[in-house]
Amino acid sequence: MWNGRGSNVRATRDRDGRRSRQQAKITAKREDRGNRQRSRRWDCKRREREREASWAAVRWRSRLLVGDWDPRAEIATPGRRIDLNARETSTWQRSPR
């Protein structure tokens, strides 16, 4: 198949006697490369989303386990400063009402 030329060069004629599919093969390779990179990027994004989701689930579960979760915990009132960015802080560690 390779004929000792480049990996993208086919024989002058293929089995059916048609002229070489060289250019088509080159384009196919180029497209494949693009797709591979795109899918890798998408994979990263997907993993990131899954990480975020799993963290949300962990927080939710820990609150349910402790059993002291109330909807008001999500709403920051003047007396209660809630650090929305802190992943480790849970309901029972927040500043008192």
C-alpha positions in Angstrom: 0.0 0.0 0.0 2.8 2.4 0.9 5.1 1.7 -2.0 8.0 3.2 0.0 7.0 6.8 -0.7 5.3 9.0 1.9 2.6 7.6 4.1 0.1 9.7 2.2 1.2 8.7 -1.3 -0.7 5.7 -2.9 0.3 3.8 -5.9 -0.2 5.5 -9.2 -3.3 3.3 -9.8 -5.2 1.4 -7.2 -6.6 -2.2 -7.6 -9.5 -1.1 -9.9 -7.1 0.7 -12.2 -8.4 4.1 -11.1 -5.9 7.0 -10.7 -4.5 7.4 -7.2 -6.7 8.7 -4.4 -3.8 10.7 -3.0 -5.4 14.1 -2.7 -8.5 12.7 -1.1 -6.4 10.8 1.4 -4.5 13.9 2.3 -7.7 15.9 2.9 -9.1 13.0 4.9 -6.0 13.1 7.1 -6.2 16.8 7.6 -9.9 16.6 8.6 -9.2 13.7 10.9 -6.5 15.8 12.7 -9.0 18.6 13.2 -11.6 16.3 14.5 -9.2 14.7 16.9 -8.3 18.1 18.4 -11.9 19.2 18.6 -13.0 16.0 20.4 -10.1 16.4 22.9 -11.2 19.9 23.7 -14.8 18.7 24.1 -13.6 15.9 26.3 -11.9 18.4 28.6 -15.0 20.5 28.8 -17.1 17.5 29.5 -14.8 16.3 32.3 -14.9 19.8 33.8 -18.7 19.9 33.8 -18.7 16.4 35.4 -16.3 17.6 38.1 -18.5 20.6 38.9 -21.6 18.4 39.0 -20.0 15.9 41.3 -19.0 18.7 43.7 -22.6 20.0 43.8 -23.8 16.5 44.5 -21.3 16.1 47.4 -22.4 19.3 49.0 -26.1 18.4 48.6 -25.6 15.0 50.1 -23.6 16.2 53.0 -26.3 18.7 53.8 -29.0 16.0 53.7 -27.0 13.7 55.8 -26.5 16.3 58.6 -30.2 17.0 58.4 -30.0 20.6 59.3 -30.4 21.9 55.8 -33.1 24.5 55.2 -33.8 26.5 52.1 -32.9 29.8 53.8 -29.3 28.5 54.0 -29.1 29.3 50.2 -30.2 32.9 50.7 -27.7 35.3 52.1 -29.4 37.6 54.6 -27.6 40.6 56.1 -26.7 38.7 59.3 -25.3 35.7 57.5 -22.3 36.2 55.2 -22.1 33.1 53.0 -19.0 32.4 51.0 -20.5 31.0 47.8 -17.1 30.2 46.3 -15.9 28.0 49.2 -16.4 24.4 48.3 -15.5 23.0 51.8 -17.9 25.2 53.9 -21.1 23.5 54.6 -24.3 24.6 56.4 -23.1 24.0 59.9 -19.9 25.9 59.4 -21.4 29.1 58.2 -21.7 32.3 60.3 -24.6 32.2 62.8 -28.0 33.6 62.1 
